[in-house]
Amino acid sequence: MKKWMTVITAVTLTLSLAACTSKTDTNQTTASTKPEGTTAPAATASTAPAAKAPVEITFWGDWGGEGEKQFVMMADAFNKSQDKIKVKYVLQEDMITKFLTAATSGGSPDVMFWDRWRTSLYASKNVLHPIDEYMKRDNIKRTDYYDEALKELSAGDKLYGLPLTVDARALFYNKKLFAEKGLQPPKTWEELENAAKQLTVWEGDKLVRSGMSMNDNGLFNMWLQQAGGSMITSDMKKTNFNNDQGKQVLDFWDKLINKDKVYKVGFEKGLGEGTDAFVTGKVAMTYTGPWMLSTYKKYGKELDFGVVPPPAGPGGGKGSVMGGFGLVIPAGSKHKEEAWEFEKWWLANKDNALLWAKTSMNLPGFKPAMQDPFFKDDPNWKPFMDTLEFAKIRPQHPGYSVMEVDGLMPNLDLFVQGKQDAATTLKKGQEQGDKLLDQNAAGK
């Protein structure tokens, strides 16, 4: 038996070797004798090149919670729309510090969620990549965005990103309280004062209801625009509020707080932590932004509110401060083209911009998306859209925020507390502000 098995095995091995030799010879002959012009056989599935892996890019942002979910949603939607690029959202705390470190040591993200006012401060540090060539190449129209929003993303003659959101303060008012007094929403400072006086309620020396919230001195810029003024001179070198327009604002604040007594400093803080004075009816009017719409709408019939553009000043001046966010490409990005594709897909496409806006409840930076009935036909969104037509961004001086926060605001606080008169407030604000602007000027 063993002998027969040995013979069979030997025969089998001999046939196998012969088959292999014959196949190899045939292939070699075919390769050497193939006539000119003959098309090579198509590659089979087993020999076809492997599909190229998508380029992975990182998207940094400092929004967690619901904001993080919204960013991940947009990244996932982009990833599903094509197979060449894969975006990953990375939540970063203390994002700016980490970004500046990465800009010099490597590890820079490819796309960043960006508070637009920072652009004038950081563009001079050469940590952002301009997108002007991309815009021209891909025929992205600047007219599809607010000029002010693009200006806030620019430095010198270069554009560094596209607007993601736009916002501005408008006047929220309690419809029920207005109806009880037969009042119409105010359109001027005079009408604002009249309504605030009628809606204020005191019980002895205790303020029960404020006609107008005056708890945010940071809105001085907005009030100054309404008075026909501006925060900085046109040459961007000095402050510009120690003048008649600045005095008009402080005189009107003084009248509302100390003469008409429509507000008491610290009133809202005294209601308890976490209490929204407008929601509870303790404040009849307040300035805030579109980010509060979704919150206030949750109260349904319990809070019947309306929104109107900011009332005009004595000379008919309109004013509000435009803010918002954008997407930028860091100079250290290793995948700038792919980063631009993601930014363009999101912020230069109506459907994608609208998806983000409806999910996040933010006004989109892409103007064509605002023409959707979701925004255009909603009586609460329209006043913000009307306000954005005249709203102005903060001055594009690298030291503006420092000047406002450290130079002007402390003096405004002393003024509303009755510890400093208007003339002294404006004079000290100017002196300290001018010094801070000079110390933080570009190139210093």
Disulfide bonds with the S-S distance in Angstrom:
none
